[in-house]
Amino acid sequence: MTINCKGELIDLSSPKIMGILNITPNSFFDGGKYKTDNAFLSHAEQMIKDGADFIDVGAYSSKPSAEFVSEQEEIERIVPIIELLQREFPKTHLSIDTFRAGVARATVEAGASIINDIAAGHLDSEMLPTVGELQVPYIMMHMRGNPQTMQSMTQYTDLVKEMNIYFSERVAKAREYKINDIVLDPGFGFAKTLEQNYELMSKMELFSSFELPILVGISRKSMIYKLFDITPQEALNGTTVLNTIALQKGAHILRVHDVKEAVQTREIIKQLSI
């Protein structure tokens, strides 16, 4: 199982680690922590040294209480950082966390390799045609509504069955636009209650029927810290436990804040299969 990143075939038969680089001032875990070019570069460099295979860059927080950011402001925030990272780390593949086609186009033209869309094209009708034209891998996530409304849309008759229907429709639509490399993201924490997140994790292997790579992003999320009544800063241990389970259930990419710990988790899982 491979994806084509700017002409390089990335083999996902060995799971990959995607480090998170938030350039938003209000992300739930590290918002505002990195404010200068040097800070962004230093953090990216550390993640690369720790073993990140991809860096996922986001300029618009998707947490429920995040304020609106215009498309132009999102582009102005993120494109200079993409250009900076490409200049300093040209061999590192950059993923862009956006649901806007205009941002996708601007960042790929600046050197990004992957588009990571929380809305699977639902929030911008031009996203799928744009990604098809750009011919980059596309991560499509399961979500209902938008970041402001998703937590009021958690009523399911059969969570996994309805998610399978959702992905079947979105994959078919993506194929219409000649999107070749598709990655599925179950969307932990998006339009799902705490209990539904754990149900989803327990049944995650059921998505293997699509024969597509699966990305899991549970790093320091509320399904961990609300369970124990702790803060996101205290949720690394729970993150590692869930990343371990995700790998055992077939995850191909882990999207994480803590790269070193995720790499160690992956290596231990590899030893179990030797």
C-alpha positions in Angstrom: 0.0 0.0 0.0 1.6 3.3 -1.2 0.8 6.9 -1.7 2.6 9.1 -4.2 4.0 12.3 -2.7 5.5 14.5 -5.3 6.8 11.6 -7.3 8.1 9.6 -4.3 6.2 6.4 -3.5 5.7 6.2 0.3 5.2 2.6 1.4 2.6 2.5 4.2 3.0 -1.2 4.9 5.2 0.0 7.7 3.2 2.6 9.6 4.2 6.2 9.4 4.2 9.1 11.9 2.8 12.5 11.1 3.9 15.2 13.4 1.5 18.1 14.1 2.7 21.7 13.6 -0.1 24.1 14.6 0.5 27.7 13.6 -2.8 28.8 15.0 -2.9 30.9 18.2 -5.8 28.8 19.7 -5.3 25.1 19.1 -6.6 23.0 22.0 -3.1 21.7 23.0 -0.3 23.9 21.7 -2.1 27.0 20.3 0.1 30.0 20.5 3.2 28.1 21.7 5.1 28.7 18.4 5.0 32.3 17.3 8.1 33.0 15.3 9.8 31.5 12.2 12.6 30.2 14.4 10.1 28.6 16.8 8.3 26.8 13.9 11.6 25.7 12.4 12.9 24.5 15.7 9.8 22.5 16.5 9.7 21.0 13.0 13.4 20.1 13.2 12.9 18.3 16.5 10.0 16.3 15.1 12.0 15.3 12.1 14.9 14.3 14.3 12.5 12.3 16.4 11.4 10.3 13.3 8.4 12.1 11.8 7.7 10.9 8.3 5.3 13.8 7.6 4.6 17.2 9.1 1.0 18.3 9.2 0.6 22.1 9.2 -2.6 23.8 10.2 -3.5 27.5 10.3 -7.2 27.2 11.3 -8.2 25.5 14.5 -11.0 22.9 14.2 -11.9 22.9 17.9 -15.6 23.7 18.5 -15.0 27.1 20.0 -12.4 28.4 17.5 -13.1 31.7 16.0 -13.7 32.2 12.2 -10.6 32.8 10.0 -11.1 34.0 6.5 -9.6 32.0 3.6 -7.2 34.8 2.8 -6.0 35.0 6.3 -5.5 31.2 6.4 -3.4 31.5 3.2 -1.4 34.4 4.6 -0.7 32.5 7.8 0.3 29.2 6.2 2.0 29.8 2.9 5.1 31.6 4.3 5.5 28.7 6.8 5.3 26.1 4.0 7.9 28.0 2.0 10.1 28.2 5.0 9.8 24.5 5.9 10.4 23.5 2.3 13.5 25.7 2.1 15.0 24.3 5.4 13.7 20.6 5.1 13.2 19.9 1.4 13.1 16.1 1.9 10.2 16.3 4.4 6.7 15.8 3.0 4.3 18.4 4.3 0.6 17.7 4.8 -1.9 20.7 5.0 -4.8 20.6 7.5 -7.5 22.6 5.6 -11.0 22.2 4.3 -10.7 25.0 1.8 -9.8 24.4 -1.9 -8.1 27.8 -2.2 -5.8 27.0 0.7 -5.1 23.5 -0.7 -4.0 25.0 -4.1 -1.9 27.8 -2.6 0.0 25.4 -0.3 0.6 22.7 -2.8 1.9 25.3 -5.2 4.2 26.4 -2.3 5.6 22.9 -1.9 3.1 20.8 0.2 2.6 17.2 -0.7 -0.7 16.1 1.0 -4.1 17.6 1.7 -5.7 16.7 5.0 -9.4 17.7 5.0 -11.6 17.3 8.1 -14.7 17.6 6.0 -14.0 15.2 3.1 -15.0 17.9 0.7 -18.4 18.8 2.3 -17.4 22.3 3.4 -16.0 23.4 0.0 -17.5 22.1 -3.2 -14.3 22.9 -5.0 -12.1 20.8 -2.8 -12.4 17.4 -4.6 -12.0 18.9 -8.1 -9.0 20.9 -6.9 -7.3 17.9 -5.3 -7.9 15.9 -8.4 -6.3 18.6 -10.5 -3.3 18.9 -8.1 -2.9 15.1 -8.0 -1.8 14.9 -4.4 -2.8 12.3 -1.7 -6.0 13.3 0.0 -6.9 12.5 3.6 -10.7 12.5 4.1 -12.1 12.5 7.6 -15.5 11.6 8.9 -17.4 14.5 10.5 -20.9 15.7 10.6 -21.7 19.4 10.3 -18.7 21.8 10.9 -16.4 22.4 13.9 -19.0 24.7 15.4 -22.0 22.3 15.1 -20.4 18.9 15.2 -20.9 18.2 18.9 -24.7 18.5 18.5 -24.7 15.9 15.8 -23.8 12.7 17.6 -27.0 10.7 17.1 -26.3 7.5 15.3 -28.3 4.3 14.9 -25.2 2.3 14.0 -22.0 4.4 14.2 -19.7 2.2 12.1 -22.3 1.3 9.5 -23.1 4.9 9.0 -19.5 5.8 8.8 -18.9 3.1 6.2 -21.8 4.5 4.1 -20.2 8.0 4.5 -16.8 6.8 3.3 -18.2 4.8 0.5 -20.0 7.9 -0.9 -17.0 10.2 -0.4 -14.5 7.8 -1.9 -16.7 7.3 -5.0 -17.0 11.1 -5.3 -13.2 11.5 -5.0 -12.7 8.9 -7.7 -14.9 10.8 -10.0 -12.3 13.6 -9.8 -9.4 11.2 -10.4 -8.1 11.4 -6.9 -5.8 8.4 -6.8 -4.4 8.3 -3.3 -7.0 8.4 -0.6 -6.4 8.0 3.1 -9.4 7.5 5.5 -9.5 9.2 8.9 -12.3 8.0 11.2 -12.4 11.4 12.9 -12.0 10.7 16.6 -13.5 13.5 18.5 -15.5 14.9 15.6 -19.3 14.6 15.9 -18.8 11.7 18.4 -19.3 11.4 22.1 -16.6 10.0 24.4 -18.3 6.6 24.4 -18.7 6.6 20.6 -15.0 7.3 20.3 -14.1 4.2 22.2 -16.7 2.2 20.3 -15.0 3.4 17.1 -11.6 2.4 18.4 -12.8 -1.0 19.4 -14.2 -1.6 15.8 -11.6 0.2 13.8 -10.5 -2.9 11.9 -13.9 -2.9 10.1 -12.7 -0.1 7.9 -10.0 -2.3 6.3 -12.7 -3.5 3.9 -12.0 -0.3 1.9 -8.4 -1.4 1.3 -7.3 2.1 1.8 -4.7 3.5 4.3 -6.2 4.6 7.6 -4.9 7.6 9.6 -5.6 7.9 13.3 -5.5 11.2 15.2 -6.2 10.8 18.9 -3.2 12.7 20.3 -4.1 14.3 23.6 -7.8 14.5 22.7 -10.8 14.9 25.0 -11.6 11.1 24.7 -8.5 10.8 26.9 -8.4 13.8 29.2 -12.1 13.9 29.9 -12.1 10.2 30.8 -9.6 10.9 33.6 -10.6 14.5 34.4 -7.1 15.7 33.5 -5.7 18.3 31.1 -4.4 17.7 27.5 -0.9 18.3 28.9 -1.4 15.2 31.1 -2.7 13.0 28.3 0.4 11.6 26.8 0.2 8.2 28.5 -3.4 7.7 27.3 -2.4 8.8 23.8 0.3 6.1 23.7 -2.1 3.4 24.9 -4.6 4.3 22.2 -1.9 4.7 19.5 -0.8 1.1 20.4 -4.3 -0.2 20.0 -4.7 1.8 16.7 -1.6 0.2 15.2 -2.8 -3.3 16.3 -6.1 -2.6 14.5 -4.5 -1.6 11.3 -3.6 2.1 11.4 -1.2 3.1 8.7 -0.5 6.7 9.9 -0.5 8.1 13.4 -1.0 11.9 13.6 0.6 13.1 16.9 2.0 15.9 18.9 4.6 13.7 20.5 6.7 12.1 17.7 9.4 10.4 19.7 6.8 8.5 21.8 4.8 7.5 18.7 7.9 6.2 16.9 8.8 4.1 20.0 5.3 2.7 20.0 5.5 1.8 16.4 8.9 0.1 16.8 7.6 -2.0 19.7 4.6 -3.1 17.7 7.0 -4.1 14.9 9.0 -6.3 17.3 5.8 -8.2 18.1 5.3 -9.2 14.5 8.9 -10.4 13.9 
